Amino acid sequence: MHAMSLNLTSASFPHKGMVPVRHTCDGDDLSPQLVWTGVPADAQSLVLIVDDPDAPDPKAPRMTWVHWVLYNIPPQVNQLPEGIAAADLPVGTLQGLNDWRRTGYGGPCPPIGMHRYFHKLFALDCRLPDLRMPGKAALEKAMQGHVLAQAELIGLYQRQLKSESSP
């Protein structure tokens, strides 16, 4: 057993706290600052998946919407700054596709209700091959049997509608 467990936190919002507007489609759509500790010594790479299991409506969820997919993050890296650009990702990091069919971070943009945004970090015992911009399902399939540890940070967001009466 690993003495330390993988832990993921953000200076942008507390676990199970509200995601600030600047990280959403209602603001600047900046990715949140993320920092982690407790990466197992034998980890060869890290994977970050951000998704929302409450889409489109938390009262009747029909799908999990994927917001951000990164893999082959070097294990010695321990944080991503807020609003990181693709060019500034740690050397070797590869991007997958989110559910807008593009790479990079897409912030919370829930059509209705309070949604939960799961920021999931995985430590793997290998580096993955270049999966050529995989979606989450393809990445999770490639990760099977290689996960040494995982951590989760949940943010909440509900859009403040300016005025519900206007057309």
N, C-alpha and C positions, 0 to 999 in steps of 0.2 A: 504493500500500500504506500502511496505517496503521503508524506507527512503534511505537506501543504496542499490545499486544494485550489484549483483554478478559481479565480475571483475576478469578475468584470464589473467595473464601475464607470461612472461618467461625471465629470465636473458640470455637465450641462443639465442633468436632472437626477434626482434620487431614484433608487429602485422603487417601482410602483408609484412614481411621482409623475406630474404632468410634464410633457415634452414642451419646451418653450417654442413659441410661434416661429422663431427664426429657423428652426429645424424642419419646418413644415412647408407645404405648398402655399400656405397663407402668408408666409414670410419669405426668407431668403433661400429656403430649401438647403440649408447647410447641414452636412453630416455632423452628428454630435461628437464631442470629444469623448474618446474611450481610452481607458487605461486598465491594464490587467496585471495580476500577480499570480504566482504559484504555477507557472508553466513547468510541467514535468521535465526533469533533466534530460530524459531520452526523447523528448519531442523533436521532430524534424521539421514540422511546419504547423501553422495555425490557419484555421478557417473562420471567417465571420459571415454569418447569415442573419439578416434582419427581416423579420416577417410579421404579418398581422393575421391572426387566425379568425378575426371577427368580421371579415369582409363578406358581403358589402354592409350588412346590418347586424350588429351584435345580437339582436333579438332573433335573427334568423340567418346565422352565418352559413354561407354556401361554399366558401373557398378560403384558402390562406393566400394572402397577397404578399408577394416577395418584394422587399424594398432595396436590398443591397446584398451583393454576393462577392466576397473576396476569398481567395485561397492562395496557398503557398506563401503566406506571410512568414518571414523568417522567425524562428522561435526566440531569438534574442531580442526582437522588437517587443516593447511592452506598452505601446500606446499609439493611437492615431489622433492627431490634432483635429480640432473642430474645422469643418469645411475643407477637408483635405481634397486636393485636386488629383486627378489620375496621375499626372506627371510627378507628383510628390509622394506617391505610395512607396512603401519600403521596397528596396531593390529585390526583384524576384517575385513580388506579389502579382498574382494574376486576377483578372476580374471575370465574374460571371454576369449573366443577364438577370435583371430584375423583371418584374411582370409588366413593365412598360416596354419590354423588349429592348432595353438599352443597358449599357454598363453604367456603373457609378451609383451614387446614392439618390434615391427618390424619397422625399420626406412624407410623413403622414399627410393624408388628404382624404379623410373618411367622409363618405357621402352622407352618413347619418349615424348619430349615436357616439358613445365613448368606445374607442377601440384600444386594444392592447398591442404594443409593439415590442416584439421579443427580439432582443439583441443577443445572439447566441455565438459563443466563441468555443471552438473545438481545438484541442491539441492532438495532432496526429503523429504516429510513429514513422511516417514516411513523408516524402515530398510527392505530390501528385504530378502526373504527366500534364502537359498542356492539353486541357479538355476543350479548347477553342470556344471560349465564352459559353460555358455550360449554364443551363438553368439550375435551379435548386435541386430538382429531382436527380439530374445527372450527376451533380456534385455529391449529393448524399449517397448515391449508389457507389461512386468511386471511393468514398470515405469508409464504407462498410468494413468492419473488422480492423480499422486503423485508429479508432478514437481512444486516446489514453485518458482524456479528461475533458469536461465541458463545463461552461459557466453560462449564466443567463442574467440579463438585465432587462427589466420590463419598464417601458415608458407608456404613459397614457395620453391620449389626445382626443378632444372633441372640438369640432369647429364651432366657433361663435358666429351664427348666421347674423348678418348685418340687420336684416329685417325680413321676417317671414311673410309679410303681407304683400311686398312688392312683387310684380309679375316676373 
